[in-house]
Amino acid sequence: MASNLALRLSGMLLRRARPLLKLRPCKWARMAPLNGYIASMLSHLQHERHVFGVVGEIGVHHGLFFLALAHTTVLGEYVFACDLFGEGSTEGVISHASSLAEDGPGGGFLASLQRFGMQPSEVWLYGRSSFTLHTSTLHAAGLFPFRFLSVDGGHEAETVVRDLHLAAQLLMEGGVVALDDFPNDLWMGVREGLYRFLWSERPRGTDPRVDLAPFLLACNKLYLTTAGFHHEYLAAVLRNPWVASIGLTVEPEATGSGSTRIGGWPVAVRTVRVGRHVPVAVQVAGDLHCSSVRSPAFARAWYESLTALKK
């Protein structure tokens, strides 16, 4: 892509030593800076393994995580957004974000694209509910397969089940799905939806052979991949110093106590230490966005990671 929003974002963070949270277009469009870094880090690993494809998001809202994803792309990779913008969008038809109006429902997303130097014509857009989005539509538009897809649409269990099955159908081997708000106590439907998905509640017409394997729970997102890449991606996040800095563990492997498995898959989760010996995995109240990871050194690491992707 000619434009490079993510470099500008991380560059601003580097120069000003400010968390990305403070750069949000509105108070509801927050993104953990570490999630942007994780997207870049995993994209490096994917490209090293010759995993190339579409990146996108279901439920972009104002688009900060979408933009962090979009700027991990290299030549030949496309970006796709789906949200209930409605305007200029016909059911079953994919267009460009340039169809959005500044004073319309997608105005906030359009402003984010423009603010950070991304041309709306570079973004493929489906402005209707993901319930009306089908793999055949994306195939016809040349938007297949996906290597990275964020699922942040409706948070009701039924919607999450449907979106995860769509994601599984679109994902290539070694692709990644980021499921938003999984650890958020205010959105229990996301957890229910994931469990129903993993336990084979499959909508009519979906492929019963497709599955996803969770490997990381961090900063309000659960990351999943295809079964054959689970071990490699889990090992990668555990050895990465910035991701590990939030205190990751896999249980019972680490201490012999507890279990951080989901659907039988080992998952790295954030921990705090209680007492002198036992690490206890907890959701850190009021800090789902990993706000402690915001130093100039971290910003520099994210900047360098993004720069390396473009070489």
C-alpha positions, 0 to 999 in steps of 0.5 A: 500500500502506498499510504502508511497510517500505522507508521504514522501512528507508531511514529507519533507514539514514539515522538510523544511517548503517549499511549495510543489510547490518547490518539483515539478519534472518540472515547469508544474507539480505543485500542490497546497499543500492544494489540497493534504490535501483536498484529505486526509481530504475527504478520512478520511470522506469517510472511516468513511462512509464506502466509499472504492474503486479505486482512480485515475486520468485521465491526470496524467502528472508528477503525483503529485496530482495523488500521493497525491491521491494514498497515501490516499488508504488503504489495498484493494484499487487500484490506476489507471492512464490514460494518453497519454503515448502510449508505452506498451499500447494497446487500451482497455488493462490496464497494470501496470506502470512498462511497461513505459520506462524511456526515453519514453513519460511516463518517467516523471511520472515513475520518480515521482513514483520512486522518492517518493518510489511508485512501478510502479507495484502498479499502474494500467495504461491505456496509451491511450486517455480517449476517448477509455477508457470504464467502461467495460474495468475497470470492467473487470480489477477489477477497479470498483467502484471509490471513488476518481477520478481526471479529468485533461485530455484534456481541450477542452469542448467535452473532459471534457464532455466525461470524466465527464460522464465516471467519473459519471459512475465509481463513487460510492455513496459518491465518489468524482471527482476533476475537474482541471483548472475550475477557470483558465481563460486560459482554458475556455473549462473546464467550458463549458464542466462542464456546458454542462455535468450538463445540460444533454448533455450525450454521447450515451450509458451513464446512464441518471440517473447519476449526480454529485453535485459540493460542493467546488471550491478551488486551481484550482479544482472544487470538486464534489460528488454524490447528497446524500453526497453533504450537508455533504461534503460541511459542512465538508470543511466549518468547516475544519480550513485549508480549510476555511483558504483561505476564503470560503463562500457560497452565498447568504447564508452568506451575502444575496448577490450574488450566488455561486451555480452551477447547483443549488448546493451550492458551497463553493468558495474562497473570499476576503473582499472588503471594511469593510463589503462585502465579494466578491468571486474572482479568485485570480490572479496569485495564483490559487495554494493557495500558502499562505497555506504553513506553517510548521503547515499546513505541520504537519496537512497534515502529521498527516492526512496521518498518521492517514489514514494508521492506 
